[in-house]
């Protein structure tokens, strides 16, 4: 009963059982009490009134019409000498017309103890008819005096004579009825307790399989697809358990098939990306030579093929970026991406990112020095390059970058002054390969830049949100914890020195999913942003 709540099924079962038992017990007890009460009172009343009536016929009717007080007193005493132990009061008129009274209990029972309505009924003369052959009748009434119950009766001698009244205490019967009431109350309480115990047992029997089913469902929701229930019996709960087991088995098989296909797909992307890197390295070297020839003053490249050469150079760079981004996405999906954290000054880090891409003239930086954060500098550079590059390409300069510390969080806001992001595009700006414009499905970007930026924020324990500002333009807000736990793995092949390490300059910029990218020169080196 420790974990009962007001809305729990167990408590409701106990309450319903208790109410049913209480209603049945109270109804049965009430009926039994009423029947016993009527039986006891009727039996006592019949015996007392019968003795009184007999005494009136044998004692009071033998008195002369105008008796003396002594005669009344003696007759009252004789009448009260009965097994029913009632008191008698006789009232008559003597020869002088005075009212005289005879009391069996020495004036403890007086005429004032008789209700006025009873006296009036006793002294009322009835008409003689076929159904009523007596002018006077015996009347009785139950009264209470001083919280004690009494039976009061009265009759008048037919043909002239005294009027007699009797009073009988019903206190013994009341005590018996009170004892009966207590017994019935105790029986009702025991029935209520028994029903509560029975309800508890029934609830345990019914709810135990339900509890097991709930536990199994939670375990299934937590990913433990091998969860099964023991099935016993042929009732509805057993059928429910069998249905759960069949459902869990089908779900486990479906998830296993999907996981296998997803694993195969990830492995295919990873293998394809690794296989493409070797020929791409050679092709990139060739395209760099061709690009140098294009930029050379000698003009050794035939002007007729110069557009084709530039297209090859651009597409090779685009393919190289796509392969690097696919490998990075694969690492995130496989859970092998690791942080190499360091304490850095955020203002210096952002300045270095902007300077390396020759964006100093197009970016307004509001970053107070001295804000230190324990983060992975390379991954922060990737995030900033994507956010700032997309703002420059799709929002236009000036792009404003604001840095502030809020409690234990680092907040970097990148805001442009462009037309903003369409409302139907906002929910999808971080989706992979999402292109906002269906008329430009092929573009310089891959649609992976913002997705990679978001994953880099997540691996820090942070988040990136996109929104439009009321006065025009879009704002991307990066929120990272100032103290990111160290997560360097020296055996990780994707670490900073491993074969899978990313080139920090190879990032894709897709602020609105259109795949456009900004490129610039810095110190004679071509950098893809």
N, C-alpha and C positions, 0 to 999 in steps of 0.2 A: 504493500500500500504506500510505499515511500515515494514513488514517483507519480502519484495520481495528480492529474490536473482536472480542472472543472470540465474541460471539453474532452477528456479522455473517454474512450469507449468502455474501459473497465469501470470507471466511476459511474458512468451512465447505466451500465448493467446492474451494478450494485444498488444504485438509487431506485431503478425500476423494480427490481426484485423486492427491495425493502418497502416501497410504496404499495406494491401488490399484496405483500404479506401483511403490512400494517392495515390496509383496508379490509382484507379478509378477516384478520384477527379482531379488529375493532368491531366489525359488523357482527361476527359470531359472538363475541363477548357481550355486545350490546343486546343482541336478541336473547342470549342466555340469561343475562341479568334481568331483562324486562320480564321474561317468562317466569323466572324463579321468584321475582318480586311479586308479581301478580298472584302466583300460586301461594306464596307464604302469607301475604296479606289477606287473600280471599279465604284461605283456610282458617286463619286466626279470627278474621271478622265473622265468618259463618259460625264458628264455635261459640264465640263470645255472645253474638246476638241471639243465637239459639238458646243458650243458657239464660240470658236475660229475659227473653220472651217467655220461657218456661217458668222462670221465677215470678214474672208478673202474673201469669195465669194461676200459679199455685199459691202465691203468697199475697200479692197486692190485691188480687180480686176477692180474696176472702175477708178483707177488711170491710168494716161497715162504711157507709157513704160519707159520714163525717167523723173520721177517726181523730183521736188525740195525738199529741206529739209523741207521747211515749209509745203508742201503738205503731206509729210510723217509724220511730227509731228502731223498735224491735224488729219490725218487718224488713226494714232496710238492712239490718245486720244479718238476718237470716238469708235474704236474697244475695248478699255479697259473699256469703259463705259457700263459694263455688270453686271448682277447680280452675276456672279461668281467672280468678283473682282480679275482679273489677270492683270499682266503688259504685255505690248506689245512692241516689238522692230521690226521696219521695216527697211530693208536694200535694197538699189537699186543704180543704176548708173544714174547720171544726163546727160544732153546733152553733157557735156564735158568729159564724161567717168570717172568722179570721183565718188567714193563711198560716198553716203549720207545715213544718218540714222535718223530715227524718233523714239523718245522714249516717251512713255506715262507717265513715272515717272521721267522726268527730269534727265536723265542719270543715274538713280539708277540701271537700268537694262541695262547692256552692253553686247556686243557680247562675251566678255570673260566669262560671266556667263553661256554661252551655251556650253555644252560638245562638244569637237572636233568631236567625233564620230557621234553626232546628226547632226552637221553642214554638215558633209561629206555626211550623208545619205540624208538630205534634198536637197542638191544641186546636187545629182547624178541623171542624166537623165535616165529614164527607157525605155526599148524597148516596143513599142506598139505591143500588141498581142491580141488574142481573150479573154484571161483572164485578160489582163492589158491594159485598154483603155486610161490610163492617163500616161503622162510622168513623172509627179511629184506626190508625195504622202505626206500625213501627218504622221509625226513621233513624238514619245514622249519618254520621259525617266524620271525616278525618280532619283533625286540626293539629296545629303545632303551638305549644306553649313553652316558652323559654328554650327554644331549640330542641324540644323533645316532642316526638309525634304521639298523638293520642287518637283513640277511636271513641267517639261520643255517640250514644244512641238514646232514643226516647220513645215512650209509648204511653197511651192513656187507657185506663180500664174502660172497656165498653159497658155502657149501661149505668155509668156513674161510679165514681171512685177516684182514688189518687192518680196523679201523673208521676210516672217514674222515669228517671234518667240514670244512665250509667256512663262511666268513663273508664277506659282501659288503656294503659300505657303500652305503646308499641315499640318501646326502646329495645327490648330483647330482639325483636324481629329486625329492627333497624341495625343492630350490631351484627346480626347474622348476615344481613344484606351487605353491610360494609365489608365484612370478612369475604363474602363472595366477590364483591367488587375488587378488593385487593387481590384475591386469587386470580380473577380474570385478567387484571392488569399485569400481574406477574407472568401469567401465561402469554399475554400479548407481547410483553417485552422479550420473553424467551423465543417466541415465534419470530419476532423481528430479528433477534440476534441469529437465530438459526437460518433465517432467509438470507441474511447478509453473508453468513459463512457459505451457504449454498450458492449464492450469487458469485462470491469470490471464487469458489471452486469451479463453477460453470464458466466464469469469465476467464479463469486461467486455462481451462480446457479449450475454450474457443479462441482466446487471444494468443496463446502460445504459438500456434502455427502462423497466425497473422504477424506476430512479432518476428518470428524466424523469417517469414517472407519479406518483411520490411528490411531486416538486416541484410538479407541476401540481395535485395534490390539496391540498397546503398552500396554494398560491395561491388555489385555489377556496375553501378554508376561511377565508381572510383576506378574502373578499368580492370577489375579482377573477373575476367570473363569466364573463368573456370568454375565459378560459384554454382553450386547445385544444392538442391534441397532433398533431404531424406523423405521419401513418400511412404506412408503407411495408412491403410484404411481405404475405404471406397466412398467417403462422403464428399461433400462439395469442396471442402478445404483440401482434401487429397487431390481432387481434380484440378484445383487451382495450382497446387504445387507441381503437378505434372505439366500443366500448361506453362508454368514459369520455367521449368527445366527445358522443355522443348524450345521455348523462346530464347533462353540463354544459349542453348546449343547452336541454334540457327544464327544468333547474333555473333557468337564466337567464330563460327565458320565464315560468316560474311566479313567480319573485321579482319580475320586472318587472311582471307583472299585479298581484301583491299590493301592491307599492310604489305602483303607480298608484291602486289602490283605497284604500290607506291615506292617500295624499296627498289624494285626493279627499275622504275622510272628514274628515281634519284641516281641509282648506279649508272644508268644509261647516260644521264646528263653529265655526271661526274667523269665517266670514262670518255665521253665524247669531247668534253672540254679539255681533258688532259691530252687526248690524242690530237686535238687541233692545235695545241700550244706549240708543238715542235715545228710543223710546217708554217705556222703563223710567225714563228720567230724568224725563219728564213725569209718568208715573204716580207715581213716588216723591215728586215735589213735591206732587202732589195728596194722596197718603196722609199726608204730613207735616202738611198743613193739616188733614186730617180728624182726625189723632191729636191735634193741638193743640186742636181743638174738643172731642174726647173728654175731654181733661184739663182743659179750662177749667171754671171754677166756675159759669159761666152756665148750662151744661147745655143748649146749643143743639141737640144731637143728640137725635133722638127715641129714647127708651129701647128702642123696638121694633126699631130697626135698628142699635142700638149693637153687638150681637154680630157682625152682618154687617160693620160698618165695621172692627171690630177684626180680624176674620178677613182682610179685604182688606189691612189694614196689615201683618199678620204674613206673609201669603203674598207680598205685594209685596216685603217685605224679604228673604224667603227666595229668591224668584226673582232678585232683584238679586244676592244673594250667589252663587247658582248660576252666573249669567252671568259674574261676575267670576272665579270659580274655574275655569270652563271655559276662559276666555281665558288664565288663568295656566297651566293644564295644556297648552293648545295651544302656548304659548311654550316650555314645557319640551320637548314632543315635537318641535317644530321646531328646537330648539337655538338659539333666539334670546334666551333668558334670559341676562342679564348681571349681574355683581356690581358694586356701587358700594361699595368697601370703605373703611373708615376705622378708625383706632385708637380703640377705645372701652374704657371700664371696664365689665367684665361686670356687676359688682354694680350700678352705676348703670343699666345697660341693663335688667336684670331688674326692678329697683325701678320704673323708669318704666313698663314693660309691665304690672306688677301694679297700680300706682297708676292708670293710665289706665283700667283696667277695674274699679276699686273692689274689688279682691280682697285688700287688705292684711290684713283681719281673718281671712281664710280660708286664708292661705298663710303657712307658716313658711319664712323665707329664711335659708339658711346660706351666705352668699357673702362671703368676705373681700374687702375693698377692695384695689385695687392689681393685680388680675389683668387685664392689658391684652391685647387680641386685635385683630388686623387682620381685620375681618369686615365684612359688609354689615349695618348696624344694622336696616334695614327688614326684611330677610329673617329675621334672628334674632328680631325681634319677632313675625313671623308664626309661626315655629316655636314659640316660647314660648307664644304665645296659644293655639295648638292644644293643646299638651301640657298646660298648666295648666288650660285650660278643660275639656278632657275629663276630667282627673283630678277636678276639682270636681263635674262633672255625674254622672259614672258611678262615681267612687270615693268621693266625699264628703270633706268636710274633717275634720281638717286635712290639707292637702297640703303636703308638705315638698319644698323645692327646695334641693339641695346643689350647690355649685360648687367645683371643685378643678382644679388644673393638674397634669397627669401628663406630665412631660418636655416634649415639643413640642405636646402636645394639651390642649385644653380639654374638660373633662367636666362636663356638667350632668345631674343625675339628678332626675327629677320622680316622687315616690312618693306614692301615696294610701293610704288605710286602708279601702278598700272590699272587696268580695268577690273581687276579682281578675278576670282575664280567663280565660274557659274555654279549656281546652287545645286544643279544636278550632278556636277563633277566633284564637289567637295567630299562626299562620302567615299569617293574612289581614288583620290589623289595618291594614296599609298598602296593601291593595288598593283600587283605585278602585271606588266605588259598592258596596262590600261592606257588607251589613247582617247583623248577627249574629243577629237575631231575624226569622224569617220571618213572624211574626204582626204585625210593625210595618214593613211594607215602605215605607210613607209616613211620614216623620218630618221634623222641622224641619231636620235637617242633610242634606247631599247625599251624604255618604260620600266626599268628596274632601279633607277637611281634613288627615288624617294623611298621605295621599299627597302633598299639596303640601308639607307639612312635611318629608317624607323627600326630595323633590326639591330643596328649598332646602338641606338638609344635604349632598346629593350635589354640588351646584354649588359648595359650599365645600370639597369634598374630604373630607367627613365622613360620618357614619353615625348612624342612630337604631335602637336595639334595644328590644324590649318583652319583659318577663318578669314573673313573679309572685314575690313575696318569700315566704319560708317562713312568717312570722308573719301573713300576710294582706295583701292589697292588690297593686296592680300598680306597676311602676316602668318608666318610659321613660328611657333613657339616651342623651343626645345627646353625640357626640364630634366635635369640630371641631379642625382645626389652628389653633394660636395665630397663625400668620402665613399668611393666605390671600393669594395674589397678586392684585394689582389687575387688574380685568377690566372697567373702565369703557369703554364705547364711546360717544363723543359723538354719533355718528350713529344710534344705536340708537333706534328709535321707541318701544321699550318701556322706555327709561331712566326715571329718576325724574321728568323733566320732560316726557316724551313723552306722546302721547295714549293709549298703552297702559299707563301706569303704574298700579300697583295701589293701592287705598286700603288703608293698613296696618291699618285697623280692620275691614276686611271679610275675615274669616277664618272658616273652618268648623271646628268641633270635633267629631271623631268618634273617640274613643279606642277604642270597641269596634265601630265600624261601624254603630251603630244610628241615626246621623244626628241625635242630640239636640244642642242648642246652648244655651249659657248667655248671657244678656243682662243688662246692668246699665247704670245711668246714671252719667255722670261729667260734672260741670260742665254739666248740663242737656242733654247730647247723647246720643242713643241709639247704642250701639255694638254691633255684632254680633260675637261672638267665635267 
